[in-house]
């Protein structure tokens, strides 16, 4: 009977494609929007992920994320270094500045000052140039998002001169960095050089990055630093999570994406529900005839479940493939750099599809179950 | 041709015993009510009837006389409000729902007025539906259905979808579907309603050839007076009561 059920479904091509479209569209919308949402809010932790060596981040107690920070006195560095369990500690500066490029356009940028000696705080790899080039005077490295924002396609940023808060800066390399939540241009330079680029306030040390000794945990060392210095010290994962939480709590993004995901679900229910109901209604006489002939309600239910399963499986696969193609298609765009589909998202979409089909299938099935076999004689 | 309604007596005769052995359906005291808003409409008023194997029995009557309700009850697809129906000795409304469905699948073949063929499967598969429903694999079921389609002279149309067939051809597929699982009772609802006179007679001749046999009963609901002469027995229903039981239509009809 399942063979007949599948033939009944695929035989009505218009409705079959309508059902597939409904499921695929819902899956695509839900999967794609959740993927963008997750990847976007993870950008709240990009500052942490772009400094992979740091195991503990130390900051002023009022600082909340790598972007929302308050500078500390320079003495904080020595205080941290004196805490037991700290293997090394280096200064790290993050500040915003305005840059004027060679054609006079103004752009807001993030200045990241990394330790002069070790260059800890730089992204792990470079797209062009070497990290050591920072030893040359007035040198900055630009991130790849910055290249697309500040330079025309095909134009090389290497050697370009910038006016950075009235100071000269020369781009001598492109860092392979994870874009920030706002995709703001990021310029990396030595800590000592960064002090020249940011306005001359008394305190400019925004973070101290620390490593922990063998046998110590980042959590224990961070707690010890907090206890002994009165500063806020967080293991890298905790600060990364703070960055994500900050975006969730302080932007309308979860609501906006939530609405889109809900719309995807509603559209799925509407399209699939309507089409499935029409399909069942068009075949109600045939189902009635089958019941009269001697097909049990249980077998009829299995037929409807088989139809829903086929539509769900194919539609879901199309939707997920569509999302993968979307992410792959935009992977060359720095705005979507590093985007990936966590396994939880297709799983959530699958649950949504199952719920859509269970709901619409149940509604349709009720009408089949209620159909009296005697109705075929009317 | 036997045309008397068998009545149970306390001392059955030899001929009555033979008649009972030949009985396909025995319905007694059938009442059927339908709710219509606040009121109840009685469609069948305590009908007693017997259908015998080897006969082509017509149930005739005007629209609303209760003939469709009666055969629906007789073939186990509509519960009577009161009364008992025995089909080949089985009290079918004493069976559980699943047992009743399986009983229909094993013992009854249906030919619907509008055929109710599945539009997306070909004629052979449509004819094979009861076998598939009984659990037979597709190919053997189709093969068996093909034999019947050949016997009905539409074997060459077996791979066509219902929409590619004429009304008469669809009717033959429906007949094949009703007979493919070799039921002991065949129920036809207005088999000639959608056909012209000559096609109607051909279908009825065909039905007589393939559906009527010594161990099989055939009930036909119709009000097509062009085919009344082909009946072995005619039950006339008027306002939910059997008013005539004979080999010919009574005068005035």
Interface residues (C-beta under 8 A of the other chain):
Chain A: X1 X3 X4 X7 X8 X10 X11 X12 X283 X285 X286 X288 X289 X290 X291 X292 X293 X294 X295 X296 X297 X298 X299 X372 X373 X374 X376 X377 X378
Chain B: X68 X71 X72 X77 X78 X97 X98 X101 X102 X103 X104 X105 X106 X108 X110 X112 X113 X114 X116 X117 X118 X119 X120 X121 X125 X129 X130 X132 X133 X134 X138 X161 X177 X189 X221
